[in-house]
Amino acid sequence: MDLTFLGTGTSQGVPVIACHCNTCLSTDSRDKRLRTSMLIEYAGKRIVIDTGPDFRQQMLRENIEHLDFVLLTHEHKDHLAGMDDIRSFNFAQHMSMHIYANRRTCKAVRNEFAYAFVHHKYPGVPQLTLHEVESEAFETQGIHIQPIQVLHMELPVLGYRIADMAYITDASFIAESELEKLHGLKVLVLDVLRKEKHYSHFCLEEGLALVERLRPERAYFTHIAHSMGRYAEVEPELPPHVHLAYDQLKVHIED
């Protein structure tokens, strides 16, 4: 399995508009963060988790010309706003794109992109086939996927486990029953917003505590705010098997 971090920033990205903090002024490319998304290449398939407002830019930057299906975590705009650009893959692949999400997120897609679901559709709209998933594991295109239910304050969000990798973003609480699904990981990708405690995201201390409990071989923190600080300052403070992710970071996982 190969992972590419398409974006690792919070909802505003980094740098933040009109901000002059040290992180936003950094010239280190690892401090330039688009909105959070991931590309997974596994078993001959290409999967994207979340189509945020930077989706088009991310696909062009990585030269992605084929996509097999999309997993959505939740309906917030920084994870959904780029859905219209799925149509480029529709045109190239001559087929509808399969989208997997919980019921609430599927409803948001139908509402926000209503023009893609009306009976008499304009021919250029995205072709989307929605599949509602919740807590039960499912299989698609030969890949077994285990949803992980988490809370983003009070908002239900889905993380996903595929083989020995799990991806969890926009989370501040994970129930015991869901934590049980996260043992034996080679790679855990986890939402860690900043050092200070936050009402709807894990902070650095909480993220490190979860890593210590779950004991993945490697952990990568994502959905990072400018208030976390510069990559070059924070990364050396972390345990050897824990890292701040950054845009275009590639991670390989052996079977």
Secondary structure, 3 states (H helix, E strand, C coil): CEEEEEECECCCCECCCCCCCCCCCCCCHHHCECECEEEEEECCEEEEECCCCCHHHHHHHCCCCCCCEEECCCCCHHHHCCHHHHHHHHHHHCCCEEEEECHHHHHHHHHHCHHHCCCCCCCCCCCEEEEECCCCCEEECCEEEEEEEEEECCEEEEEEEECCEEEECCCCECCHHHHHHHCCCCEEEEECCCCCCCCCCCCHHHHHHHHHHHCCCEEEEECECHHHCCHHHHHHHCCCCEEECCCCCEEECCC
